[in-house]
Amino acid sequence: MLNRSHSKILIMTAVDAEQQAVLRGLDGYEGADVQLAGVGPASAAASTATADRNASAQRTSATNH
C-alpha cells in the first residue's frame, strides 16, 4: 500500500543546469526529489535504479521507527 505521507516524486535530470532549472520551477515544493542521472541511457538507468533503491530504503526505515 502506498503511504502518501512519505511519497515523493523522483525527477532525474541529465546535467546540473537542468537540475537547477527544475528546482527553480518547483519553487520550494518538498514533494519532489530532484537528482542527477548523467548523460546517456546507461547512466540514466543506473542512477535512477540507485536513487529508487535508496528512496525505498529510506521509506522502509521511516515506517519502522
N, C-alpha and C positions, 0 to 999 in steps of 0.2 A: 504494500500500500504506500502511496506517495504521501509523504509528510510535507505539506506545503509550507509550513512554518520554517523549514530548513532547506527548501528548494531554491536553487539558483539557476539562472540561465548561463550556460557556458558559451562564451564567444571567443573563438580563436582567430587571431589575425596573423598576417604574414610578416609584417615589419613593424618596428617601433612607432613610426609615424602613423600608421593605420591604427594601432592600438590607442595612441593618444587621441586621435580623432574620434574613435568610438567612445572613449571615456568622456571626452568633452560633450559628445552628443547625449550620453546618459545623464549628464548633469547631476552627479552625486547619487544616482539610483543605486541602491545597495543590493538589488536582486539579481545582479549580473556579475560574473567572474570573467574578466577580460584578460586573456593570456596570449603570449606569442607562440605561434606554431612553427614559424620558419617558412621558407620558400620551397615549394615543390610538394608533390603528393606524398612522398615517403616521409618527409619531415613532418608534414601536417598530420598525417595518420599517427605517427609515433607520439608526437606531442599531445595530440587530442586524447589518445588512449591513456597516456600517463596522467594527464590532467583529470580525466574522468575517474580513473582509479583512485587518485589522491582525494578527489571530492567525495567519492563513495566511502573511503576510509574515514574521512572527517565526519561525514554524516553518521556513520555507524558509531564512532567514538562519542559523538554528541548525544546520541539517543541512549547510550549505555551509561551515561553519567547522571 
